[in-house]
Amino acid sequence: MLDADNNMDPGVPAPSTFRVYEVWRNFGGRNRFFCGGRCIAGPSIDLHFQLCAWGSMLVPSLFYLIFCARYLWHVSPWMPVLTCIMLASTVVLWLLTACTDPGIIPRAALQAEVPQIREDVARVTGCRRIDDTAVESITPAEEDEGFRFCQTCQIIRPPRASHCRDCDNCVLRFDHHCPFVNNCIGQRNYIFFSGFLVSVGFLGIHVLFGIGLWYAHLKGGGLPEEALTLLLVALAPAVLLLPCVLALAGFHAWLSCTGRTTKEVLTWHGRESQRSSSNPRTQWFEPRVPSLLPLWATVEGRQS
């Protein structure tokens, strides 16, 4: 109810001005933002998967560097040096994958709040511009070209884009939501994700090979039971997950060569127009589109 003097209910606080990333949940998405909106992440439900990923990367690598590197340095200095380089590249590529906007398409509510982004959204997506009158459906011609209307975001999304149920956003060239990096894999971070898979695969092989050489060297002189237990604990995550990582890297190499996405393979709908536009160049060599998120634009509202 409005107050007679100031036209505002005294029990309701007046809206303040915020950056879009500060009130992101007011527009429906579940993403989280860090470092003043420069880093984006998915919902917090993926925390245990993230801890599993970090543990599987760091525990065997630290065991290698602490216990094995001195001996391996005498075998070949390049072995510990390359391991450090691969570990650094793996961590950097993981962070780039996890903290980069994957290609989120702003919802209609956000485009209405920040109307200056409508032209950029229409240009990048190739979709009809959303004006003040809400779009409620698509034409048969648009549907034949692969465009779809998202009931949740209230937008027209282009071919190969899809809605992520975890992050609750539509993403350009959506591949899948990866809980281990806590982010969607889409047009803007797919190259980082592919690089991460290759890097962590080589890291795992190199670390296991180095630990194997070190163990073979010490086995003749006997290994303390405590050290053997620690070795088994350190190796268990890598031994269990490395074959999965290598298989996943091979799968995405195949996807890149065929110009398809994980979602297109798992949800086969026989869309000839969509498949005919697939090209390996769109996976690896196509420039990343600019982010469509107006994260630093100011809007009025109440912080979520």
N, C-alpha and C positions, 0 to 999 in steps of 0.2 A: 504494500500500500504506500502511496506517495504522501509525503508530509505537505501540509497546506502552505508552509512558508518557503521551503527550499525544493519542493517537488521531488524529494527523495525520502524513502523510508528511513527513519533514523536508526532502525535496528539493523540495516544492511550497510556494510562499509562501502564507501565510494570506490569505483573501479580505479585502478592505477595503471600506469604505463609500464609494459614489460617488453623484453625481447621475445621473439617467437619461440626460441628454444627454451625459455624459462616457463612458458605456458603451453608447451607442446601437447600435453595430455588434454588440454581443453579442445584440441582439434581432432582428438580420437586416437592418435598413435600411441604405442607403448614404448617407443624408443627412449633411451636416456642419453643425456648430453653432458660432456665434461670439458674442462679447459675452456670455459667461456663459449661453449657451442662449437668448438673446433673439432671435437671428437664425438662420434656418435656410436652408440651401442644398442643392442637389443634389450629385451626385458631381463630382469634379474633371475628368472627361472632357470637360466642356463649356467648358473654359477658352478654347480658341481661338475658339469662337463668341461668348463674352463679349467678348473683345478686339475682335472684328469689330464687335460692337454698339457698344461704347464708341468705337472709332475712327470709325465712321460717324456717330455723333452729335457727337463733340467736335471732330474735325478741321475739318469745314466751318464749325461754329459759331465756333471760335476764329479761323479765317481771316476770317470775317465781322466779328467784333468787333475784330480787330487792324488789318485793312486797309480795311474798308468802312464801319465805324460812323461815323467822323468825317465822311465825305461825306454819308452817309445822315441824319446828325443835322441837317444843313442842309436836306435834302429834307423830312424830318419827324422830329422827336424821338421820335415814337411808334414808329418802325420799330426802332431799336436797343433801346428800352425793352421793347417787346413781345417781341422776340427773347430778351432776357435772362429775361423772365418765363416764356416757353415752354421755354427751356432748363432753367431751375430746376424747373419742373413736370415735365418729361420725366425728369430725373434722379431726382427724389423718387418719382415713380410707378414708375420702374424699380426703385428700391431697395425700395419697398413690395412690389412683385410678387415680387422675387427673395428677400426676407428674411422673408416671411410664411408661416406654416404654411398650406398650401393646403387642408387638411382631412384630414390623415392619420388613418386609423383604427388605433389601437394593435393590434398583433398579440396573439394569444392568450397568448404567452409573457410579454409585458409586462403584460397584464391579470392574469395569475396572480401576477406579481411585485408589482404594485401593485393589489390587489383593490378598493380604494376607488373606482377609476375605472369599474368595471363598470356601475354604475347610470347614470352619465353617458353612457357609450358606448351603452347600450341605449336610453336616452331620446332621444338626438340622432339615432341611426341608425334607430330603430324596429325594431331586430333583437332576436332572442331573447338574453337575458343569457347570457354565457359563465360558467358556474360552474366549480368545481374539476374536474368531469367534462368533458373536452374534447368540443366539438361536432365531429362527423365528417361530418355531412351535413345537408341541409335537407329539410323536408317538401314534398310535392307542392303544398300550398296556398301555401307560401312561394315556391316556384319560379314558380307562376302569377302571383304578385304582383310578380315581378321580382327577388326576392332570389337571391343566388348564394353558393356556398361557395367560399372561396379556399383552395386547397390549400397555397399558400405561407405565407400569414398565419395559416391555421387559424382563420378567423373567418367569420361570415356577414356579407356586405356588402349594403347596401341597393340599391334600384334606382338606376341612373345612377352608382353608384360603380364604380371599376375599379382594377385593379392596374397600377401603373407599373413597367415593366421596368427603367427607368433608375435610379429611386430605390428600387425593390424594396419598395414600400408600397402599400396600398390607400388611395385618395383619394376623399373625398366629391364627388359630381358632377364626376367627372374629365373634363376637356376634352382636354388633351394635355400632354405634357412639352415645354417650350420650352427648347432649349439656349441661346438668346440671353439668357435671364434666369436660366438654370441652376436651374430649379425647375419643379415641376408647376404646371399651371393648374387650379385646382379651385374648390370652393364658396367658400372663404375669401379667395382673392386674384383671382378672375375680374374683379371690378369694377376693381381696380387695373390689371390687364393691359389691359382695354378702354380705360381712361383713358390708359394709356401709349401705346397704338397711336394714339389720336386726337391726343394731345399731340405725339408724334414726327412724325406726318404733317404737322400744321400747322407745326411747327418746320422741317421740311425744305422745305416750300413757301416759307415766309417767308425762309429763308436763301438759297435759290436765286434767289428774286426779287430780294432785296437785292443779291446778288453780281452779278446780271445788270444791274441799274441802275448799279452802280459800274463794271462793265466797259464798259458803253456810254458812260459819261461819260469814261473814260480812253482809249477806243479811238482817238478822233480825235488825241490827242496822242502816241499810241504807247505800248506797254507793253513794258518790258524782258523779254527772253527768260526770265530767271530767274524773274521774277514770274509770267509766263505758265505756266511749268512747274509752279511751286508752286500756281497756281490750278487747273490740271488735276488735280494730285494731290489737292488738297483736295476738289474736286468729284466725282471719280470714284466714291467710295463712295456719296455721296448720290444721284448720278444713277442708279446701278445699283440701289440698294436702295429708293429712294423709291417707285417704282411698285409694288414688292412689298409695302411697308408699307401703302400706300393700298388695295391690293387686299385685304390681310389685314384691315385695319380695316373695309372694306365687308363682307367675309365674316362677321366677328364681329358687325357690326351686324345682318346678316340672321339669324344664329344667335340673337341676343338677341330679335329680333322674333318669331321662330318658336318660341322656348323650347327650342332644341336645343343639343347640344354637338358639338364637332368629331368626337369619337369616335363619336357616334351617327350622324353623317352618313357618315363614312368606313367604318364597320362596320355596314352596314344589315342588321339581322336580322329586321325586321318584327315587333317586339314592340309590339303594339297597346296593351297596358296601360301600357307605359313611355311611349310617345309621347302617349297620351291625357292623361297627367299633366303633360306639358310645358306651360309657360305662360311668356310673356315676363316676368311678374312675378318668377318664380323666378330670372331672370338678373340683373335690375338692382335690384329693389326689395325682395327678400326679405332680412331681416337676416342678417348673417353668424352662423353658429353658433359657439359658443365652441370654442377649441382643445381637443382631447381628449388632447393629449400631456402626461403628467405629468413634464415635463422636470426639475423641481426636486425631485421625490420621491427619497428615498434608497433605494438597493438595495445589496446585498452582491454583490461580484464582483471581477473583475480587469479593469483598463482595457484596452480593445481597441487 
